[in-house]
Amino acid sequence: MQPKLLNFISQMRTEPKKIVVKKTTKERKDKPLKVTKANQYALFQKTLQSYLGTEIESEVMFCKGRKFRFDFAITSKKIAIEIEGGIYTNGRHTRGAGFSKDMEKYNLAIENGWVVLRYSPEETKKLATMQQIQNVLKLR
């Protein structure tokens, strides 16, 4: 594996609360940038694309007539990657209605030939997650 990618992945594991961004103005003061779910997911997508060497799409609709979307997908191989947020905070994926909708979505995906891989946000920072996705990609 490339040394830059390993270094990048190890930096992701530390999950800093704030990232320092330098201003381009004359003042040049450090300004903290809060890590959001959106940029954490974008970072995961770019890292995974680099690691696998294949395109990873986000917010992929997979069934006509339904609004269901995958967080990420390798559409050419029908591999879906779902990030299950809020699992420790009584989030949507763990409450009754949300859990039932997720089951309906995953069963519909399998019925249509998709493999669905589910991860917690913490797992998106692990090399083992990327290796598992790579293994599934090789099988398809």
Contacts in CASP RR format, 6 or more apart in sequence:
PFRMAT RR
TARGET T0000
AUTHOR 0000-0000-0000
METHOD contacts of the structure
MODEL  1
MQPKLLNFISQMRTEPKKIVVKKTTKERKDKPLKVTKANQYALFQKTLQS
YLGTEIESEVMFCKGRKFRFDFAITSKKIAIEIEGGIYTNGRHTRGAGFS
KDMEKYNLAIENGWVVLRYSPEETKKLATMQQIQNVLKLR
1 51 0 8 1.000
5 47 0 8 1.000
5 50 0 8 1.000
5 51 0 8 1.000
6 127 0 8 1.000
8 47 0 8 1.000
9 47 0 8 1.000
9 125 0 8 1.000
9 127 0 8 1.000
9 130 0 8 1.000
12 43 0 8 1.000
12 47 0 8 1.000
12 125 0 8 1.000
13 125 0 8 1.000
13 126 0 8 1.000
15 35 0 8 1.000
15 125 0 8 1.000
16 35 0 8 1.000
17 34 0 8 1.000
17 35 0 8 1.000
18 32 0 8 1.000
18 33 0 8 1.000
18 34 0 8 1.000
18 35 0 8 1.000
19 32 0 8 1.000
19 33 0 8 1.000
19 35 0 8 1.000
20 30 0 8 1.000
20 31 0 8 1.000
20 32 0 8 1.000
20 33 0 8 1.000
21 30 0 8 1.000
21 31 0 8 1.000
21 32 0 8 1.000
21 33 0 8 1.000
22 28 0 8 1.000
22 30 0 8 1.000
22 31 0 8 1.000
23 29 0 8 1.000
23 30 0 8 1.000
23 31 0 8 1.000
37 121 0 8 1.000
40 121 0 8 1.000
40 124 0 8 1.000
41 58 0 8 1.000
41 71 0 8 1.000
41 83 0 8 1.000
41 124 0 8 1.000
44 72 0 8 1.000
44 83 0 8 1.000
44 124 0 8 1.000
44 125 0 8 1.000
45 56 0 8 1.000
45 58 0 8 1.000
45 72 0 8 1.000
47 130 0 8 1.000
48 56 0 8 1.000
48 72 0 8 1.000
48 81 0 8 1.000
48 130 0 8 1.000
48 133 0 8 1.000
49 55 0 8 1.000
49 56 0 8 1.000
51 130 0 8 1.000
51 134 0 8 1.000
52 74 0 8 1.000
52 130 0 8 1.000
52 133 0 8 1.000
52 134 0 8 1.000
52 137 0 8 1.000
54 74 0 8 1.000
54 76 0 8 1.000
54 137 0 8 1.000
55 74 0 8 1.000
55 76 0 8 1.000
56 72 0 8 1.000
56 73 0 8 1.000
56 74 0 8 1.000
56 81 0 8 1.000
57 72 0 8 1.000
57 73 0 8 1.000
57 74 0 8 1.000
57 75 0 8 1.000
58 71 0 8 1.000
58 72 0 8 1.000
59 69 0 8 1.000
59 70 0 8 1.000
59 71 0 8 1.000
60 69 0 8 1.000
60 70 0 8 1.000
60 72 0 8 1.000
60 73 0 8 1.000
60 75 0 8 1.000
60 80 0 8 1.000
61 67 0 8 1.000
61 68 0 8 1.000
61 69 0 8 1.000
62 68 0 8 1.000
62 69 0 8 1.000
62 70 0 8 1.000
62 73 0 8 1.000
62 80 0 8 1.000
62 109 0 8 1.000
62 112 0 8 1.000
62 114 0 8 1.000
63 108 0 8 1.000
63 109 0 8 1.000
63 112 0 8 1.000
66 108 0 8 1.000
68 105 0 8 1.000
68 108 0 8 1.000
68 109 0 8 1.000
70 80 0 8 1.000
70 81 0 8 1.000
70 82 0 8 1.000
70 109 0 8 1.000
70 114 0 8 1.000
70 116 0 8 1.000
71 80 0 8 1.000
71 81 0 8 1.000
71 82 0 8 1.000
71 83 0 8 1.000
72 80 0 8 1.000
72 81 0 8 1.000
72 82 0 8 1.000
72 83 0 8 1.000
73 79 0 8 1.000
73 80 0 8 1.000
73 81 0 8 1.000
73 114 0 8 1.000
74 81 0 8 1.000
74 137 0 8 1.000
77 137 0 8 1.000
77 140 0 8 1.000
78 112 0 8 1.000
78 113 0 8 1.000
78 114 0 8 1.000
78 115 0 8 1.000
78 140 0 8 1.000
79 114 0 8 1.000
79 115 0 8 1.000
79 117 0 8 1.000
79 133 0 8 1.000
79 136 0 8 1.000
79 137 0 8 1.000
79 140 0 8 1.000
80 109 0 8 1.000
80 114 0 8 1.000
80 115 0 8 1.000
80 116 0 8 1.000
80 117 0 8 1.000
81 117 0 8 1.000
81 119 0 8 1.000
81 133 0 8 1.000
82 106 0 8 1.000
82 116 0 8 1.000
82 117 0 8 1.000
82 118 0 8 1.000
82 119 0 8 1.000
83 119 0 8 1.000
83 120 0 8 1.000
83 121 0 8 1.000
83 124 0 8 1.000
84 93 0 8 1.000
84 102 0 8 1.000
84 118 0 8 1.000
84 119 0 8 1.000
84 120 0 8 1.000
85 91 0 8 1.000
85 92 0 8 1.000
85 93 0 8 1.000
85 120 0 8 1.000
85 121 0 8 1.000
86 92 0 8 1.000
86 93 0 8 1.000
86 94 0 8 1.000
87 93 0 8 1.000
87 94 0 8 1.000
87 120 0 8 1.000
92 98 0 8 1.000
93 99 0 8 1.000
93 102 0 8 1.000
106 116 0 8 1.000
106 118 0 8 1.000
109 116 0 8 1.000
110 116 0 8 1.000
115 136 0 8 1.000
115 140 0 8 1.000
117 132 0 8 1.000
117 133 0 8 1.000
117 136 0 8 1.000
119 129 0 8 1.000
123 129 0 8 1.000
END
